[in-house]
Amino acid sequence: MKNSAFSQKYGPWALVTGASSGIGEAFAHELASDGLNVILVARRRQKLENLASQLTQKYGVEAAIIEADLSTENGVEKVIDDSKTFDVGLLINNAGFISMGKFIEIPFEKATSNTYLNIVAPARLAHGLGRRFAERGRGGILFTSSMAALQGTGYMSTYAAEKGYQLLLGESLNLELKDKGVDVTVLLPGQTESEIASKMVVDGFVEGALPISNMKAETVARIALDALGQKAVVVPGFLNRLTAFIGKHLLSRAGNSKLWTFIIGKAMSVPQTKVSEEAVLA
Ligand SMILES: NC(=O)c1ccc[n+]([C@@H]2O[C@H](COP(=O)([O-])OP(=O)(O)OC[C@H]3O[C@@H](n4cnc5c(N)ncnc54)[C@H](OP(=O)(O)O)[C@@H]3O)[C@@H](O)[C@H]2O)c1
């Protein structure tokens, strides 16, 4: 169903990174159903082409693709340059990946393999497109961070830090860009149906091992879009919000970190050494 207020504020084009699967693909559907034209960004060209034709057929919007590797400077600058020909009013900074394992036990290159993708790329895109939005006096930027941003977590230390960067950058930009007519929201999803868990299996993470059920990607995307202009930070789903509430108000920060390190450690096929149930309760 078209949402003309939304497309007037954030249209006519939205740019979605990581649109070839999961939450990004769901964002593309939700935006197209709101009547926005969509620029789809990712590496897998065929997936983007299939999605683009689906969106035009199903929703009658225009869809363009930019094939780019956002873990490289060239890829990110290509997105900045190629998007100039479109009147973009909304940036969905969603592409991301996770590196699992004990920080000093995995190669440094692996521990930091997503740093460009998760930190520099979303910042550069928010900077480049944010300036355009400020000039036209309206627009929106959405960061797909993670609930992992809410506390330090062993076995995914660099991911927690990278998502923490997105959270703080987005929260800060929410205040800085408000008077320019640009809305900024940070989405903190919990476990969500997507391809990410199956890609993580190779890292020793056991899919489905977390004691939390998966949310549907389209539900998560819809909640995030509805929060734009309303909230600086949004946690989708009652159970995720309850978890975040407990972590913030009922546990100490250190206790919350220990709890999450314990949970993630359990889900990993790595020996549990330092983190025990006792430590969590301490
Ligand atoms: N699913 C969850 O439980 C969950 C929870 C919290 C946060 N998140 C966050 O949600 C976001 C979306 O992930 P997802 O769960 O939907 O996983 P996904 O299905 O694996 O989607 C990841 C997307 O990012 C793109 N991507 C990855 N590396 C890229 C690169 N180097 N250059 C360009 N695009 C790249 C992928 O496309 P290509 O492979 O085609 O490039 C894909 O479209 C991520 O930022 C993730 O950290 C997910």
Ligand as a Chemical Component Dictionary entry (heavy atoms), coordinates in Angstrom:
data_LIG
# 
_chem_comp.id                   LIG 
_chem_comp.type                 NON-POLYMER 
_chem_comp.pdbx_formal_charge   0 
_chem_comp.three_letter_code    LIG 
# 
loop_
_chem_comp_atom.comp_id 
_chem_comp_atom.atom_id 
_chem_comp_atom.alt_atom_id 
_chem_comp_atom.type_symbol 
_chem_comp_atom.charge 
_chem_comp_atom.model_Cartn_x 
_chem_comp_atom.model_Cartn_y 
_chem_comp_atom.model_Cartn_z 
_chem_comp_atom.pdbx_ordinal 
LIG N1  N1  N 0  20.083 -11.431 11.033 1  
LIG C1  C1  C 0  20.359 -11.083 12.277 2  
LIG O1  O1  O 0  20.102 -11.864 13.220 3  
LIG C2  C2  C 0  20.964 -9.727  12.563 4  
LIG C3  C3  C 0  20.944 -9.273  13.879 5  
LIG C4  C4  C 0  21.489 -8.022  14.161 6  
LIG C5  C5  C 0  22.018 -7.241  13.153 7  
LIG N2  N2  N 1  22.036 -7.720  11.871 8  
LIG C6  C6  C 0  22.606 -6.859  10.823 9  
LIG O2  O2  O 0  21.695 -6.768  9.761  10 
LIG C7  C7  C 0  22.380 -6.405  8.572  11 
LIG C8  C8  C 0  21.878 -7.260  7.417  12 
LIG O3  O3  O 0  22.286 -8.600  7.650  13 
LIG P1  P1  P 0  21.311 -9.840  7.426  14 
LIG O4  O4  O 0  21.065 -10.466 8.738  15 
LIG O5  O5  O -1 20.156 -9.460  6.587  16 
LIG O6  O6  O 0  22.306 -10.843 6.669  17 
LIG P2  P2  P 0  22.428 -11.303 5.160  18 
LIG O7  O7  O 0  21.191 -11.965 4.697  19 
LIG O8  O8  O 0  23.704 -12.061 5.121  20 
LIG O9  O9  O 0  22.580 -9.926  4.374  21 
LIG C9  C9  C 0  23.782 -9.209  4.365  22 
LIG C10 C10 C 0  23.771 -8.271  3.184  23 
LIG O10 O10 O 0  24.974 -7.491  3.207  24 
LIG C11 C11 C 0  25.592 -7.594  1.933  25 
LIG N3  N3  N 0  27.032 -7.533  2.053  26 
LIG C12 C12 C 0  27.848 -8.283  2.827  27 
LIG N4  N4  N 0  29.131 -7.987  2.606  28 
LIG C13 C13 C 0  29.130 -7.008  1.652  29 
LIG C14 C14 C 0  30.156 -6.305  0.982  30 
LIG N5  N5  N 0  31.451 -6.535  1.232  31 
LIG N6  N6  N 0  29.809 -5.376  0.069  32 
LIG C15 C15 C 0  28.500 -5.142  -0.219 33 
LIG N7  N7  N 0  27.494 -5.774  0.387  34 
LIG C16 C16 C 0  27.804 -6.708  1.304  35 
LIG C17 C17 C 0  25.164 -8.944  1.386  36 
LIG O11 O11 O 0  25.183 -8.930  -0.037 37 
LIG P3  P3  P 0  26.270 -9.630  -0.994 38 
LIG O12 O12 O 0  26.755 -10.871 -0.306 39 
LIG O13 O13 O 0  25.501 -9.878  -2.246 40 
LIG O14 O14 O 0  27.337 -8.591  -1.176 41 
LIG C18 C18 C 0  23.729 -9.018  1.865  42 
LIG O15 O15 O 0  22.888 -8.336  0.975  43 
LIG C19 C19 C 0  23.867 -6.556  8.882  44 
LIG O16 O16 O 0  24.437 -5.283  9.095  45 
LIG C20 C20 C 0  23.879 -7.370  10.162 46 
LIG O17 O17 O 0  25.021 -7.132  10.938 47 
LIG C21 C21 C 0  21.516 -8.937  11.565 48 
# 
loop_
_chem_comp_bond.comp_id 
_chem_comp_bond.atom_id_1 
_chem_comp_bond.atom_id_2 
_chem_comp_bond.value_order 
_chem_comp_bond.pdbx_ordinal 
LIG N1  C1  SING 1  
LIG C1  O1  DOUB 2  
LIG C1  C2  SING 3  
LIG C2  C3  SING 4  
LIG C2  C21 DOUB 5  
LIG C3  C4  DOUB 6  
LIG C4  C5  SING 7  
LIG C5  N2  DOUB 8  
LIG N2  C6  SING 9  
LIG N2  C21 SING 10 
LIG C6  O2  SING 11 
LIG C6  C20 SING 12 
LIG O2  C7  SING 13 
LIG C7  C8  SING 14 
LIG C7  C19 SING 15 
LIG C8  O3  SING 16 
LIG O3  P1  SING 17 
LIG P1  O4  DOUB 18 
LIG P1  O5  SING 19 
LIG P1  O6  SING 20 
LIG O6  P2  SING 21 
LIG P2  O7  DOUB 22 
LIG P2  O8  SING 23 
LIG P2  O9  SING 24 
LIG O9  C9  SING 25 
LIG C9  C10 SING 26 
LIG C10 O10 SING 27 
LIG C10 C18 SING 28 
LIG O10 C11 SING 29 
LIG C11 N3  SING 30 
LIG C11 C17 SING 31 
LIG N3  C12 SING 32 
LIG N3  C16 SING 33 
LIG C12 N4  DOUB 34 
LIG N4  C13 SING 35 
LIG C13 C14 SING 36 
LIG C13 C16 DOUB 37 
LIG C14 N5  SING 38 
LIG C14 N6  DOUB 39 
LIG N6  C15 SING 40 
LIG C15 N7  DOUB 41 
LIG N7  C16 SING 42 
LIG C17 O11 SING 43 
LIG C17 C18 SING 44 
LIG O11 P3  SING 45 
LIG P3  O12 DOUB 46 
LIG P3  O13 SING 47 
LIG P3  O14 SING 48 
LIG C18 O15 SING 49 
LIG C19 O16 SING 50 
LIG C19 C20 SING 51 
LIG C20 O17 SING 52 
# 
